[in-house]
C-alpha cells in the first residue's frame, strides 16, 4: 500500500519526472499519455523544513506538547546530536528530537498543506553510540483525522549506524485540496523520533483534470487529482501555532502603540484639568472682587464746621497714641445712603487682610467721632442765649427766628442719621475682624 512506508528505500520516477525517494510500487504504467505528461509538468514539490518551515509561506510545523521537543543539532544534553549525526546529510542541518516514554503525552507533529501528494522524511538510527540509547521508532500517520498508515523500526546491528532521508510515509493519492497531516508517536514502548522534513506536491495547472480509472496507485497517472479546479499552493497553519509565532517586531509595535496611546490620554487629561483649575481660579477671583467692592465705600466728607484736632481727640479715646492726621472734611450726601455689608458673607471669602480691615475700622471710628463733634457743635449753636430769653419776643420776630433755625435742624437730623449708619458699619467691621481671627485668638 502507498500509505505504509518501509525502512529500505530506492529511487523511482517522481512526480516531477526526476529522481525522488519513495517506496517501490508493485504496479507501473507501461506508457504515459501526453495529457498526463503535461499535467505532471505543472506539478511542483514544496519542502517544509523542521526549523525553517514551508519554503513558500515559511510556516513551521507545530510540535506538541510544548517543551517536549529539542533542536537536535543544538541539543547539548542529547546523545544523538551533531557529534554523532552528520549535519551535512540533513536538510538545512537541523532536525527535531524527542523521546516518548509510556505514560507521558503523545508526541505529535502537525502541518496543513494543499496538494496531491505528501512525503515524510525522518532520520533513523541503527547503531547508537551507547547501547543504552533507545533507537526503537513507532510512528502513526493521520490525514484529516483519519489513520492512513504507521511505521516501526527496531535495532539493526548489521545496517549503517544512521539512515538519512528515510521516507517513513508517502501518499500520492490525495485530492488537490487542503489537508492536515499529523504524525504521532506513542504506545507502550519507549520511542525515538528524529524528524527532518516534509515534502508535498502541488498542481499549479489551472486546467481541470480528472484521474484515470485504469491507473494504478504507483503510476504517474495518480498525480491527476479528481477535482474540477486547482487551488493555489497556499499553506495554512493552525491558529494556535500562528498566535504562538508572532514576530518580535509586531509585539514591539503593539507595545509602542499602547504606550503612545496611554501617554496621549494622560496629556489630554492634564490639559483638561489645568483649564478647569484656571477657570475655577478666575471665577473665585471675580467672586472675591464682587464681595470686596461693597466694602470699598467712597469717603463721604462731612460738612465743614471748622472742627479742631483737639475736639476730635477728645471724642475718640481709641485713637492711636501717635499724632493723628487732621480730620478730613467730607462732603456729606444725605440722599445717597452708603451700601451696607452683607452679614451672611463668610470671612474666609474676603480678600482683605487684617491690616486693611483695621484701617477701615479706624476710618469709620474717626468719621463717627467727627460726626459726634458736629452734632455737639450744632446743638450748642442752637441753644438760646440769656440775652435772647430776657426780653419778650413778639410773634413776627419769633417766627423769623424759627425760620432761621429750621435749616440747621434738618441738617442736624441728617447728621444723626449718618451717625446711626456709621455705628452699624463699625459693628459689622468689628464682627468681621473677629471672624477673621483664628479660633484660638477669638
Number of C-alpha atoms within 10 A of each C-alpha: 13 18 17 17 23 17 13 12 15 11 12 16 13 16 25 17 13 10 12 13 18 25 24 17 13 11 11 14 13 6 8 12 9 9 10 18 16 11 21 22 14 15 20 17 18 18 19 25 23 23 19 15 18 22 12 12 13 14 23 21 24 21 20 15 13 8 8 16 17 18 18 24 21 13 14 12 9 14 15 19 18 17 9 13 20 13 16 10 13 17 18 14 16 22 24 21 21 19 19 21 17 12 11 11 13 15 22 20 17 19 24 21 25 24 32 24 23 23 21 23 21 21 22 25 26 19 18 17 12 9 8 7 12 18 22 18 22 20 21 19 23 16 18 12 11 11 14 16 20 19 18 14 18 14 16 12 10 8 11 11 16 14 16 16 18 21 24 29 26 24 23 23 20 20 19 25 18 17 20 17 21 21 21 19 25 22 15 9 15 17 23 23 25 22 25 25 27 23 20 20 24 26 25 17 17 13 11 13 18 14 15 14 8 8 15 15 19 21 20 23 26 24 32 23 25 17 14 12 14 20 17 15 19 16 17 15 19 14 8 9 16 14 9 9 10 10 10 9 9 10 11 11 11 11 12 12 12 12 11 11 12 11 12 12 10 12 12 11 11 12 11 12 12 12 11 11 12 12 12 12 12 11 12 13 14 12 14 16 14 12 17 16 9 14 18 10 12 9 15 15 14 19 18 12 12 10 17 12 14 9 14 23 17 12 16 17 10 11 15 10 7 6 9 12 7 11 17 16 17 13 12 16 14 13 7 7 10 18 13 14 16 11 10 6 11 11 16 11 14 16 14 14 10 14 10 11 17 14 11 18 19 17 14 21 19 21 26 23 21 27 22 19 20 23 18 13 15 17 13 11 12 12 9 9 10 8 7 10 9 8 8 9 11 8 8 9 11 12 12 10 10 11 11 11 13 11 10 15 14 11 15 19 12 16 21 17 13 21 20 12 17 19 15 15 21 18 14 17 20 14 13 20 18 15 14 18 12 8 8 5 7 9
